[in-house]
Each structure stands twice: as C-alpha cells, then as structure tokens.
Amino acid sequence: MESTDHRVQFGLRVRELRMHPRRSTGKRPRSQERFADDIGMDRTYIGGIERGRRNPTLDVIVRLADGLGVPPAELLRGVGSPRPSPGR
C-alpha cells in the first residue's frame, strides 16, 4: 500500500457521507461549497481532502465529522489495511 492510499480512502469516505448522508443524521446531500461553508472551511481544502491530497489533522477530522453528523471514527471506517496478527 502506498503511503497516500489511506488519504484517498479517507477522502472517498468523507465524500460518500457528504453526498449520501445516513437518514438517522437528518442531513441532506451537500455540495463541497455548501459543506465547506457550513463548517467554516475553504471549499478547495475540502476538495483536497476528498481527492486524498490533504492530510487532515485530528482537529479537522473532528470538525468534518461534526459537520457530517457522525462520530469521527465513522470517517476512518475502512481506511488503511488490516494489520497481520502478531506471530504471523
């Protein structure tokens, strides 16, 4: 796995949740511009995250999650590869 694959996976997860929010959150699909405005960030920064070109800090991850109405861990679901068990 290349070192940036996890950023691409994370960005795709953010985009997926932005465009297809869960019904339980009560959120509606939003454009990058609208979402960025809602959370007080620049649209180009959101775009960079969604394309895997940015490496967001924990503070940014929490802000994104709050704006999407999900726990921060939800943004990391499926990101990275499974690690081998010890002793293998």
MOPAC internal coordinates of N, CA, C and O (Angstrom, degrees):
PM7 1SCF
backbone

  N    0.0000 0     0.00 0     0.00 0    0    0    0
  C    1.4626 1     0.00 0     0.00 0    1    0    0
  C    1.5219 1   108.52 1     0.00 0    2    1    0
  O    1.2310 1   120.49 1   -50.26 1    3    2    1
  N    1.2984 1   116.66 1   129.74 1    3    2    1
  C    1.4571 1   120.18 1   176.03 1    5    3    2
  C    1.5126 1   109.76 1   -70.33 1    6    5    3
  O    1.2310 1   120.95 1   -22.88 1    7    6    5
  N    1.3320 1   115.80 1   157.12 1    7    6    5
  C    1.4636 1   120.09 1  -175.50 1    9    7    6
  C    1.5266 1   113.18 1   -65.31 1   10    9    7
  O    1.2310 1   119.39 1   160.08 1   11   10    9
  N    1.3236 1   118.77 1   -19.92 1   11   10    9
  C    1.4611 1   120.03 1  -178.84 1   13   11   10
  C    1.5258 1   113.68 1   -97.93 1   14   13   11
  O    1.2310 1   119.82 1   175.80 1   15   14   13
  N    1.3323 1   117.95 1    -4.20 1   15   14   13
  C    1.4599 1   120.19 1  -179.04 1   17   15   14
  C    1.5259 1   111.83 1   -57.95 1   18   17   15
  O    1.2310 1   120.41 1   141.39 1   19   18   17
  N    1.3090 1   116.81 1   -38.61 1   19   18   17
  C    1.4652 1   119.53 1  -179.62 1   21   19   18
  C    1.5260 1   110.91 1   -65.71 1   22   21   19
  O    1.2310 1   119.86 1   148.27 1   23   22   21
  N    1.3242 1   117.86 1   -31.73 1   23   22   21
  C    1.4682 1   120.21 1   176.56 1   25   23   22
  C    1.5203 1   111.02 1   -67.68 1   26   25   23
  O    1.2310 1   120.66 1   139.77 1   27   26   25
  N    1.3200 1   116.35 1   -40.23 1   27   26   25
  C    1.4700 1   120.80 1   178.29 1   29   27   26
  C    1.5219 1   109.39 1   -64.45 1   30   29   27
  O    1.2310 1   120.33 1   134.20 1   31   30   29
  N    1.3242 1   116.97 1   -45.80 1   31   30   29
  C    1.4643 1   120.91 1   178.91 1   33   31   30
  C    1.5267 1   110.78 1   -60.49 1   34   33   31
  O    1.2310 1   120.43 1   136.53 1   35   34   33
  N    1.3272 1   116.79 1   -43.47 1   35   34   33
  C    1.4634 1   121.15 1   179.11 1   37   35   34
  C    1.5271 1   110.24 1   -62.15 1   38   37   35
  O    1.2310 1   120.51 1   133.82 1   39   38   37
  N    1.3326 1   116.63 1   -46.18 1   39   38   37
  C    1.4565 1   121.06 1  -179.78 1   41   39   38
  C    1.5170 1   112.54 1   -60.95 1   42   41   39
  O    1.2310 1   120.81 1   139.16 1   43   42   41
  N    1.3319 1   116.05 1   -40.84 1   43   42   41
  C    1.4580 1   119.74 1   177.77 1   45   43   42
  C    1.5236 1   111.03 1   -64.58 1   46   45   43
  O    1.2310 1   120.58 1   143.87 1   47   46   45
  N    1.3297 1   116.51 1   -36.13 1   47   46   45
  C    1.4664 1   120.41 1   178.23 1   49   47   46
  C    1.5235 1   110.73 1   -66.03 1   50   49   47
  O    1.2310 1   120.40 1   136.72 1   51   50   49
  N    1.3380 1   116.84 1   -43.28 1   51   50   49
  C    1.4714 1   120.53 1   177.68 1   53   51   50
  C    1.5214 1   109.75 1   -60.21 1   54   53   51
  O    1.2310 1   120.58 1   132.79 1   55   54   53
  N    1.3339 1   116.49 1   -47.21 1   55   54   53
  C    1.4715 1   120.49 1  -179.71 1   57   55   54
  C    1.5210 1   110.92 1   -61.19 1   58   57   55
  O    1.2310 1   120.80 1   135.68 1   59   58   57
  N    1.3359 1   116.09 1   -44.32 1   59   58   57
  C    1.4666 1   120.09 1  -179.99 1   61   59   58
  C    1.5309 1   110.98 1   -58.48 1   62   61   59
  O    1.2310 1   120.26 1   134.15 1   63   62   61
  N    1.3137 1   117.11 1   -45.85 1   63   62   61
  C    1.4664 1   120.27 1  -178.98 1   65   63   62
  C    1.5314 1   112.10 1   -71.16 1   66   65   63
  O    1.2310 1   120.39 1   149.92 1   67   66   65
  N    1.3278 1   116.86 1   -30.08 1   67   66   65
  C    1.4708 1   120.35 1   177.47 1   69   67   66
  C    1.5228 1   110.69 1   -70.67 1   70   69   67
  O    1.2310 1   120.97 1   138.29 1   71   70   69
  N    1.3256 1   115.75 1   -41.71 1   71   70   69
  C    1.4624 1   120.57 1  -176.28 1   73   71   70
  C    1.5335 1   113.38 1   -85.75 1   74   73   71
  O    1.2310 1   120.63 1   153.99 1   75   74   73
  N    1.3342 1   116.40 1   -26.01 1   75   74   73
  C    1.4688 1   120.92 1  -177.17 1   77   75   74
  C    1.5232 1   109.32 1  -133.90 1   78   77   75
  O    1.2310 1   120.53 1  -113.12 1   79   78   77
  N    1.3294 1   116.58 1    66.88 1   79   78   77
  C    1.4715 1   118.44 1  -178.64 1   81   79   78
  C    1.5270 1   111.02 1   -65.43 1   82   81   79
  O    1.2310 1   121.71 1   -27.24 1   83   82   81
  N    1.3036 1   114.34 1   152.76 1   83   82   81
  C    1.4665 1   119.64 1   177.17 1   85   83   82
  C    1.5138 1   109.62 1   -70.21 1   86   85   83
  O    1.2310 1   121.27 1   -33.51 1   87   86   85
  N    1.2973 1   115.17 1   146.49 1   87   86   85
  C    1.4718 1   119.47 1   179.90 1   89   87   86
  C    1.5155 1   111.64 1   -60.22 1   90   89   87
  O    1.2310 1   120.51 1   146.11 1   91   90   89
  N    1.3298 1   116.63 1   -33.89 1   91   90   89
  C    1.4664 1   120.34 1  -176.76 1   93   91   90
  C    1.5276 1   113.01 1   -65.65 1   94   93   91
  O    1.2310 1   119.94 1   159.39 1   95   94   93
  N    1.3407 1   117.72 1   -20.61 1   95   94   93
  C    1.4649 1   119.63 1  -179.27 1   97   95   94
  C    1.5218 1   111.75 1   -81.43 1   98   97   95
  O    1.2310 1   120.19 1   159.39 1   99   98   97
  N    1.3255 1   117.25 1   -20.61 1   99   98   97
  C    1.4581 1   120.40 1  -177.13 1  101   99   98
  C    1.5167 1   113.21 1    74.78 1  102  101   99
  O    1.2310 1   120.41 1  -174.55 1  103  102  101
  N    1.3392 1   116.82 1     5.45 1  103  102  101
  C    1.4658 1   121.34 1  -179.64 1  105  103  102
  C    1.5206 1   110.17 1   -86.23 1  106  105  103
  O    1.2310 1   121.14 1   -26.39 1  107  106  105
  N    1.3385 1   115.42 1   153.61 1  107  106  105
  C    1.4610 1   121.45 1   176.96 1  109  107  106
  C    1.5153 1   108.97 1  -109.70 1  110  109  107
  O    1.2310 1   119.75 1   -21.94 1  111  110  109
  N    1.3416 1   118.09 1   158.06 1  111  110  109
  C    1.4721 1   119.66 1   176.15 1  113  111  110
  C    1.5331 1   109.91 1   -56.32 1  114  113  111
  O    1.2310 1   120.91 1   -38.21 1  115  114  113
  N    1.3247 1   115.86 1   141.79 1  115  114  113
  C    1.4627 1   120.45 1  -179.52 1  117  115  114
  C    1.5178 1   110.80 1  -134.22 1  118  117  115
  O    1.2310 1   120.98 1   -31.65 1  119  118  117
  N    1.3095 1   115.72 1   148.35 1  119  118  117
  C    1.4570 1   120.79 1   173.19 1  121  119  118
  C    1.5208 1   108.62 1   -69.21 1  122  121  119
  O    1.2310 1   120.49 1   -16.92 1  123  122  121
  N    1.3244 1   116.67 1   163.08 1  123  122  121
  C    1.4632 1   120.16 1   174.77 1  125  123  122
  C    1.5210 1   110.27 1   -56.73 1  126  125  123
  O    1.2310 1   121.04 1   136.03 1  127  126  125
  N    1.3173 1   115.61 1   -43.97 1  127  126  125
  C    1.4631 1   119.85 1  -177.72 1  129  127  126
  C    1.5247 1   111.57 1   -61.95 1  130  129  127
  O    1.2310 1   120.31 1   134.45 1  131  130  129
  N    1.3100 1   117.01 1   -45.55 1  131  130  129
  C    1.4675 1   121.06 1  -179.57 1  133  131  130
  C    1.5288 1   110.89 1   -65.55 1  134  133  131
  O    1.2310 1   120.77 1   134.86 1  135  134  133
  N    1.3385 1   116.13 1   -45.14 1  135  134  133
  C    1.4572 1   120.87 1   179.59 1  137  135  134
  C    1.5249 1   110.62 1   -61.24 1  138  137  135
  O    1.2310 1   120.63 1   132.89 1  139  138  137
  N    1.3334 1   116.40 1   -47.11 1  139  138  137
  C    1.4645 1   120.67 1   179.59 1  141  139  138
  C    1.5269 1   110.69 1   -59.19 1  142  141  139
  O    1.2310 1   120.61 1   136.63 1  143  142  141
  N    1.3201 1   116.44 1   -43.37 1  143  142  141
  C    1.4637 1   121.09 1   178.23 1  145  143  142
  C    1.5276 1   110.64 1   -62.73 1  146  145  143
  O    1.2310 1   120.41 1   137.72 1  147  146  145
  N    1.3199 1   116.82 1   -42.28 1  147  146  145
  C    1.4644 1   121.51 1  -179.28 1  149  147  146
  C    1.5262 1   112.50 1   -61.22 1  150  149  147
  O    1.2310 1   120.15 1   144.88 1  151  150  149
  N    1.3336 1   117.33 1   -35.12 1  151  150  149
  C    1.4626 1   119.72 1  -177.65 1  153  151  150
  C    1.5340 1   113.16 1  -103.34 1  154  153  151
  O    1.2310 1   120.73 1  -175.17 1  155  154  153
  N    1.3382 1   116.22 1     4.83 1  155  154  153
  C    1.4626 1   120.25 1   175.61 1  157  155  154
  C    1.5164 1   114.57 1    72.75 1  158  157  155
  O    1.2310 1   120.73 1  -143.33 1  159  158  157
  N    1.3395 1   116.21 1    36.67 1  159  158  157
  C    1.4612 1   120.72 1   178.04 1  161  159  158
  C    1.5231 1   108.69 1  -125.18 1  162  161  159
  O    1.2310 1   120.98 1   -14.40 1  163  162  161
  N    1.3167 1   115.72 1   165.60 1  163  162  161
  C    1.4601 1   121.18 1   179.14 1  165  163  162
  C    1.5212 1   110.31 1   -79.92 1  166  165  163
  O    1.2310 1   120.36 1   -40.90 1  167  166  165
  N    1.3187 1   116.91 1   139.10 1  167  166  165
  C    1.4687 1   122.11 1  -179.31 1  169  167  166
  C    1.5207 1   111.42 1   -58.63 1  170  169  167
  O    1.2310 1   119.95 1   141.31 1  171  170  169
  N    1.3222 1   117.70 1   -38.69 1  171  170  169
  C    1.4667 1   119.63 1  -178.46 1  173  171  170
  C    1.5270 1   111.47 1   -66.87 1  174  173  171
  O    1.2310 1   120.38 1   149.45 1  175  174  173
  N    1.3306 1   116.88 1   -30.55 1  175  174  173
  C    1.4648 1   120.37 1   176.69 1  177  175  174
  C    1.5233 1   109.92 1   -68.73 1  178  177  175
  O    1.2310 1   120.34 1   136.81 1  179  178  177
  N    1.3255 1   116.96 1   -43.19 1  179  178  177
  C    1.4705 1   121.51 1   177.04 1  181  179  178
  C    1.5304 1   109.40 1   -60.98 1  182  181  179
  O    1.2310 1   120.74 1   136.37 1  183  182  181
  N    1.3260 1   116.20 1   -43.63 1  183  182  181
  C    1.4644 1   120.55 1   178.22 1  185  183  182
  C    1.5205 1   111.70 1   -60.47 1  186  185  183
  O    1.2310 1   120.56 1   139.17 1  187  186  185
  N    1.3360 1   116.54 1   -40.83 1  187  186  185
  C    1.4601 1   120.85 1   177.78 1  189  187  186
  C    1.5174 1   112.20 1   -63.72 1  190  189  187
  O    1.2310 1   120.68 1   141.25 1  191  190  189
  N    1.3151 1   116.31 1   -38.75 1  191  190  189
  C    1.4681 1   120.66 1   176.58 1  193  191  190
  C    1.5216 1   109.62 1   -64.23 1  194  193  191
  O    1.2310 1   120.36 1   132.04 1  195  194  193
  N    1.3244 1   116.91 1   -47.96 1  195  194  193
  C    1.4636 1   121.04 1  -177.09 1  197  195  194
  C    1.5296 1   112.64 1   -65.09 1  198  197  195
  O    1.2310 1   120.02 1   153.59 1  199  198  197
  N    1.3173 1   117.57 1   -26.41 1  199  198  197
  C    1.4670 1   121.26 1   177.46 1  201  199  198
  C    1.5225 1   112.62 1   -90.10 1  202  201  199
  O    1.2310 1   120.09 1   177.27 1  203  202  201
  N    1.3310 1   117.42 1    -2.73 1  203  202  201
  C    1.4555 1   121.02 1   179.85 1  205  203  202
  C    1.5095 1   113.85 1    79.21 1  206  205  203
  O    1.2310 1   119.91 1  -162.27 1  207  206  205
  N    1.3136 1   117.78 1    17.73 1  207  206  205
  C    1.4620 1   121.93 1  -178.98 1  209  207  206
  C    1.5298 1   112.56 1   -93.72 1  210  209  207
  O    1.2310 1   120.61 1   166.36 1  211  210  209
  N    1.2987 1   116.44 1   -13.64 1  211  210  209
  C    1.4699 1   121.78 1   179.67 1  213  211  210
  C    1.5140 1   109.56 1  -111.64 1  214  213  211
  O    1.2310 1   120.99 1   -28.38 1  215  214  213
  N    1.3085 1   115.72 1   151.62 1  215  214  213
  C    1.4607 1   122.53 1   177.85 1  217  215  214
  C    1.5244 1   107.17 1  -117.10 1  218  217  215
  O    1.2310 1   120.07 1   -92.15 1  219  218  217
  N    1.3392 1   117.47 1    87.85 1  219  218  217
  C    1.4590 1   120.19 1  -172.81 1  221  219  218
  C    1.5254 1   112.94 1   -67.12 1  222  221  219
  O    1.2310 1   121.17 1   -33.18 1  223  222  221
  N    1.3185 1   115.37 1   146.82 1  223  222  221
  C    1.4579 1   121.68 1   175.82 1  225  223  222
  C    1.5196 1   109.38 1   -77.50 1  226  225  223
  O    1.2310 1   121.01 1    -9.89 1  227  226  225
  N    1.3168 1   115.67 1   170.11 1  227  226  225
  C    1.4633 1   120.51 1   176.77 1  229  227  226
  C    1.5248 1   110.26 1   -59.39 1  230  229  227
  O    1.2310 1   120.02 1   139.82 1  231  230  229
  N    1.3268 1   117.57 1   -40.18 1  231  230  229
  C    1.4638 1   120.69 1   178.45 1  233  231  230
  C    1.5279 1   111.23 1   -59.12 1  234  233  231
  O    1.2310 1   120.42 1   138.95 1  235  234  233
  N    1.3244 1   116.80 1   -41.05 1  235  234  233
  C    1.4670 1   120.89 1   179.80 1  237  235  234
  C    1.5287 1   110.05 1   -69.45 1  238  237  235
  O    1.2310 1   120.13 1   139.79 1  239  238  237
  N    1.3334 1   117.36 1   -40.21 1  239  238  237
  C    1.4661 1   120.62 1   178.42 1  241  239  238
  C    1.5305 1   109.97 1   -59.65 1  242  241  239
  O    1.2310 1   120.53 1   136.11 1  243  242  241
  N    1.3304 1   116.59 1   -43.89 1  243  242  241
  C    1.4666 1   120.27 1   178.90 1  245  243  242
  C    1.5250 1   110.45 1   -64.03 1  246  245  243
  O    1.2310 1   120.24 1   139.36 1  247  246  245
  N    1.3033 1   117.15 1   -40.64 1  247  246  245
  C    1.4721 1   121.19 1   179.13 1  249  247  246
  C    1.5280 1   111.28 1   -64.22 1  250  249  247
  O    1.2310 1   120.69 1   136.65 1  251  250  249
  N    1.3326 1   116.28 1   -43.35 1  251  250  249
  C    1.4631 1   120.37 1   177.46 1  253  251  250
  C    1.5242 1   110.22 1   -61.20 1  254  253  251
  O    1.2310 1   120.59 1   133.46 1  255  254  253
  N    1.3226 1   116.47 1   -46.54 1  255  254  253
  C    1.4621 1   121.26 1  -178.69 1  257  255  254
  C    1.5241 1   110.83 1   -61.22 1  258  257  255
  O    1.2310 1   120.26 1   135.21 1  259  258  257
  N    1.3264 1   117.10 1   -44.79 1  259  258  257
  C    1.4662 1   120.57 1   177.82 1  261  259  258
  C    1.5237 1   110.53 1   -58.19 1  262  261  259
  O    1.2310 1   120.62 1   135.80 1  263  262  261
  N    1.3257 1   116.41 1   -44.20 1  263  262  261
  C    1.4646 1   120.94 1  -179.97 1  265  263  262
  C    1.5155 1   113.21 1   -66.16 1  266  265  263
  O    1.2310 1   120.86 1   152.22 1  267  266  265
  N    1.3306 1   115.97 1   -27.78 1  267  266  265
  C    1.4638 1   120.77 1   179.30 1  269  267  266
  C    1.5185 1   112.37 1   -91.08 1  270  269  267
  O    1.2310 1   120.74 1   170.74 1  271  270  269
  N    1.3319 1   116.19 1    -9.26 1  271  270  269
  C    1.4602 1   120.42 1   179.17 1  273  271  270
  C    1.5144 1   114.14 1    73.97 1  274  273  271
  O    1.2310 1   120.87 1  -149.31 1  275  274  273
  N    1.3366 1   115.94 1    30.69 1  275  274  273
  C    1.4628 1   120.96 1   179.54 1  277  275  274
  C    1.5295 1   109.36 1  -130.60 1  278  277  275
  O    1.2310 1   119.98 1   -19.56 1  279  278  277
  N    1.3316 1   117.65 1   160.44 1  279  278  277
  C    1.4701 1   119.07 1   174.18 1  281  279  278
  C    1.5328 1   109.52 1   -69.42 1  282  281  279
  O    1.2310 1   119.74 1   -29.78 1  283  282  281
  N    1.3278 1   118.10 1   150.22 1  283  282  281
  C    1.4717 1   120.34 1   179.65 1  285  283  282
  C    1.5349 1   113.20 1   -53.37 1  286  285  283
  O    1.2310 1   119.94 1   144.28 1  287  286  285
  N    1.3189 1   117.71 1   -35.72 1  287  286  285
  C    1.4670 1   120.44 1  -179.81 1  289  287  286
  C    1.5240 1   112.00 1   -60.17 1  290  289  287
  O    1.2310 1   120.27 1   151.06 1  291  290  289
  N    1.3292 1   117.09 1   -28.94 1  291  290  289
  C    1.4686 1   120.89 1   179.40 1  293  291  290
  C    1.5252 1   111.52 1   -62.70 1  294  293  291
  O    1.2310 1   120.21 1   148.76 1  295  294  293
  N    1.3320 1   117.21 1   -31.24 1  295  294  293
  C    1.4636 1   120.43 1   178.99 1  297  295  294
  C    1.5240 1   111.61 1   -71.42 1  298  297  295
  O    1.2310 1   120.54 1   156.47 1  299  298  297
  N    1.3168 1   116.57 1   -23.53 1  299  298  297
  C    1.4644 1   120.94 1  -178.10 1  301  299  298
  C    1.5217 1   113.29 1   -94.96 1  302  301  299
  O    1.2310 1   120.18 1   177.30 1  303  302  301
  N    1.3243 1   117.27 1    -2.70 1  303  302  301
  C    1.4618 1   120.79 1   179.51 1  305  303  302
  C    1.5316 1   109.92 1   -59.73 1  306  305  303
  O    1.2310 1   120.92 1   -55.79 1  307  306  305
  N    1.3241 1   115.84 1   124.21 1  307  306  305
  C    1.4645 1   121.03 1   178.31 1  309  307  306
  C    1.5144 1   114.65 1    80.65 1  310  309  307
  O    1.2310 1   119.78 1  -176.48 1  311  310  309
  N    1.3198 1   118.03 1     3.52 1  311  310  309
  C    1.4637 1   121.27 1   179.78 1  313  311  310
  C    1.5205 1   109.21 1   -88.57 1  314  313  311
  O    1.2310 1   120.55 1   -46.83 1  315  314  313
  N    1.3116 1   116.55 1   133.17 1  315  314  313
  C    1.4578 1   121.31 1  -179.34 1  317  315  314
  C    1.5117 1   110.68 1    89.33 1  318  317  315
  O    1.2310 1   121.36 1    -4.70 1  319  318  317
  N    1.3028 1   115.01 1   175.30 1  319  318  317
  C    1.4595 1   119.07 1   179.40 1  321  319  318
  C    1.5157 1   109.54 1  -108.67 1  322  321  319
  O    1.2310 1   120.73 1   -26.35 1  323  322  321
  N    1.3192 1   116.22 1   153.65 1  323  322  321
  C    1.4587 1   118.34 1   177.76 1  325  323  322
  C    1.5239 1   109.91 1   -63.27 1  326  325  323
  O    1.2310 1   121.26 1   -38.28 1  327  326  325
  N    1.3029 1   115.20 1   141.72 1  327  326  325
  C    1.4707 1   119.90 1   178.96 1  329  327  326
  C    1.5246 1   108.67 1   -90.14 1  330  329  327
  O    1.2310 1   120.86 1   -36.91 1  331  330  329
  N    1.3427 1   115.96 1   143.09 1  331  330  329
  C    1.4551 1   117.43 1   178.16 1  333  331  330
  C    1.5263 1   110.90 1   -65.65 1  334  333  331
  O    1.2310 1   120.85 1   -29.63 1  335  334  333
  N    1.3174 1   115.99 1   150.37 1  335  334  333
  C    1.4604 1   121.24 1   178.26 1  337  335  334
  C    1.5282 1   108.67 1   -67.62 1  338  337  335
  O    1.2310 1   120.56 1   -30.94 1  339  338  337
  N    1.3489 1   116.53 1   149.06 1  339  338  337
  C    1.4705 1   118.86 1   176.89 1  341  339  338
  C    1.5235 1   110.54 1   -58.37 1  342  341  339
  O    1.2310 1   120.73 1   -38.28 1  343  342  341
  N    1.3235 1   116.20 1   141.72 1  343  342  341
  C    1.4539 1   121.06 1   178.55 1  345  343  342
  C    1.5108 1   114.37 1    88.34 1  346  345  343
  O    1.2310 1   119.74 1  -176.40 1  347  346  345
  N    1.3095 1   118.10 1     3.60 1  347  346  345
  C    1.4836 1   120.14 1   179.25 1  349  347  346
  C    1.4858 1   110.24 1  -106.37 1  350  349  347
  O    1.2310 1   120.10 1   180.00 1  351  350  349

